[in-house]
Amino acid sequence: MAASVDQLSFNAIIEEISRNFATIRDVFALLGALYAAKCCIQSAYNLYRAVKVYVLPKLWPKQDFRTKYGEWAVVTGASEGIGRSYAIELAKRGMNIMLMSRSHAKLEKVAVEIESMYDVQTKIFPVDFNNHDCYERVESALSDLDIGVLVNNVGIMYDRLQYFLTVSSERLKQIVNLNIMTTVMMTRMILPQMVNRKRGAIINLSSGACVQPVPAMTAYSAAKIYTDYFSRALGYEYYKDGVVIQSVQPFYVSTRMTNFMKPNFLVPDADTYVDHALKTLPFTTRTFGYWSHGLMGFFGNLIPEWLFFWSTININVPIWNFFVPERSDEQSKKVD
Ligand SMILES: NC(=O)c1ccc[n+]([C@@H]2O[C@H](COP(=O)([O-])OP(=O)(O)OC[C@H]3O[C@@H](n4cnc5c(N)ncnc54)[C@H](OP(=O)(O)O)[C@@H]3O)[C@@H](O)[C@H]2O)c1
């Protein structure tokens, strides 16, 4: 008896479901249509962003940054790599350049190179940003300058991809100092004059290594997401004051940091990278800077976190450690 009552109620449920089947099907169809619409809008937006950030800037005529932002550009970590290339590209756009890093000789070489190519002034200021008390000296060196562009470029990575506990405490301190502290202190120093003049641009070098948290680059990747968040929120605070803050997120670029990997379409040399990245400044406040890095960032964001972590440890670590052999502490400290 109980079984047939159960059977009856089961049949009633099935009948009810069948009666409402059309409605349920319609609801699912509506959900499907909404999801498809979301995907279409998202794809159209991504395409629009790709054209705006990677195509339009290539076609746009070079701008005179001196008129647009101010007379001087300050570049940290300017003696080589990405920083040196930013200094050259900014000089190409009419700006005088203040170059900062540790090595007097390397800075002088870049300054001479710039002045021989462009009709601009340069100044050099040798400084070790690992010294916390350097900022007063830096501030007085900059006090007379009308600074229109600040490139917070200085930064270091581990010497190879490695687990957190195998990195020395000294190196971890430097990673936090150079990637975070220097950006914050230089911005605190220079932003007020930009706000007063209602113009200026601050370019902060974040990294593709923070599209997701990256094991074996843990402290570096976390430091670079700090730079990205810092730039985005600060940009919102000060855009009404005419100051643009841009977060730049390169993947691999052939520099000393990556042991001068052979350049290719995925790993541009610093000049090629910066030529692309700087052109994006009037178009976006956040960029991977180079078209193939844009594609890597797009796919990097899509990969589920567990797969990203797994592939970092099992694919990225062997590749990096093959191309970028371990440097001794002495080599990485070396100032030529
Ligand atoms: N290369 C890449 O694949 C890549 C990828 C993503 C993000 N980035 C970021 O891009 C930025 C530049 O990277 P890069 O590859 O051009 O680096 P790099 O070739 O190693 O150059 C680093 C620059 O920083 C200076 N520097 C190092 N330690 C310093 C200190 N304690 N005080 C003052 N200056 C110091 C160096 O000059 P001195 O030796 O004369 O001091 C040099 O000019 C970094 O923030 C990095 O994290 C690079």
The ligand as a Gaussian input file, in Angstrom:
#p B3LYP/6-31G(d) Opt

LIG

0 1
 N       63.148000      41.729000     -17.400000
 C       61.993000      41.153000     -17.229000
 O       61.715000      40.072000     -17.800000
 C       60.941000      41.790000     -16.359000
 C       59.686000      41.198000     -16.345000
 C       58.707000      41.755000     -15.536000
 C       58.972000      42.884000     -14.785000
 N       60.204000      43.431000     -14.818000
 C       60.440000      44.603000     -13.976000
 O       61.006000      45.651000     -14.744000
 C       61.901000      46.416000     -13.946000
 C       63.248000      46.507000     -14.629000
 O       63.731000      45.202000     -14.856000
 P       65.041000      44.911000     -15.733000
 O       64.854000      43.560000     -16.288000
 O       65.312000      46.055000     -16.628000
 O       66.148000      44.848000     -14.586000
 P       67.741000      44.889000     -14.728000
 O       68.155000      44.735000     -16.145000
 O       68.241000      43.918000     -13.716000
 O       68.077000      46.385000     -14.289000
 C       67.857000      46.777000     -12.990000
 C       68.234000      48.247000     -12.831000
 O       68.056000      48.599000     -11.453000
 C       69.279000      49.116000     -10.944000
 N       69.404000      48.683000      -9.541000
 C       69.493000      47.429000      -9.082000
 N       69.603000      47.434000      -7.724000
 C       69.564000      48.733000      -7.351000
 C       69.652000      49.390000      -6.089000
 N       69.811000      48.712000      -4.946000
 N       69.553000      50.742000      -6.049000
 C       69.439000      51.464000      -7.205000
 N       69.359000      50.889000      -8.424000
 C       69.442000      49.540000      -8.494000
 C       70.373000      48.542000     -11.845000
 O       71.485000      49.389000     -11.967000
 P       72.784000      49.351000     -11.001000
 O       73.305000      47.959000     -11.078000
 O       73.670000      50.399000     -11.600000
 O       72.316000      49.759000      -9.658000
 C       69.659000      48.543000     -13.194000
 O       69.734000      49.832000     -13.769000
 C       61.948000      45.733000     -12.584000
 O       61.066000      46.374000     -11.705000
 C       61.453000      44.334000     -12.879000
 O       60.865000      43.732000     -11.761000
 C       61.210000      42.909000     -15.587000

